[in-house]
Amino acid sequence: MSVKLGDEVKDTITDFKGTVNGRAEYLSGCVRVEVISRKLNSEGNRIFAWIDENHLKMVKPATKPKRAPTGGPCCDPPH
């Protein structure tokens, strides 16, 4: 299964749930996905994990990827 940015997914091994925020493909063929939970830790920060894509189960597909409008390394900064 190939997941897209913004999809809600669940790790079939740990039951960790969250939204797909990033994806990394390696020369070895391994695909890892960054998943960010809606829950906060005790310090008020989001909980995130890099999980093998083949361990993920779709919970809810994204309608379209949500990207921050502030620019960043992947986008041109606003003028």
N, C-alpha and C positions, 0 to 999 in steps of 0.2 A: 504494500500500500504506500502510495506517495502522498504525503501530507503537504498542505499549502500554508503559507503565512496566514495567521488569523484563525485557523481551524482549532476547535476545541477537541482535545485528545485525552486519552487515559493510558497510562503505562499498565500493561497487562500483568506485569510482575509485582510492582509495588503499589498499584492503584493510585499513583500520583496523577492528579488531574490539572489541566491548565490549557493555556493558549499557546500555539506555536508562534515563536518570536524570531527564530533563526534556524538555519539549516547549513550543515557542513558536509561536503563530500570529500572523501580522502582517496588517494591513489590506490590504496588497498581494497577499495570497493565499499568500505564502511560508510554508512550515512548516519549522522547523528543530528538530532533535532533539539533545539533549545525550547523548553516548555516552561512558561511562567504561570504560577498558581495565582488565583485571585486572593488567596489567603495571605496574611502578613505574619511574619515571625514575631517574636516577643519584642524586638527592637523596632517594629513598624516597617520593616522592609519586605518586599516581595520575595517569595521563595521560588527559585528556579533550578532546573536540572537539565543536563545534556543527556538524552536518552537515545538508544539505538532505534532507528525508525521502524524496524521490523518488530519492535516490542509495543508499538502504539496501536490503539484502537480508536477509531473515529467516534466522537461523542456528538459533535455538531459541526458541519462544514461552514466555513466562512463565506459570507456573501462577496466580500472583496477584502484584500489585505489592508490592514489599518497601519498607516505609517505616520510617524510624527511629522508635522508640518514645519519643524524647526530646522530642517536640513540635517547634515551629518556626513559621515564619511561616504555614504552611498548617493548623496543627493547634492545638487547645486545649492549653495546658500542663497537665501532671499536677497534681492538687491535693494 
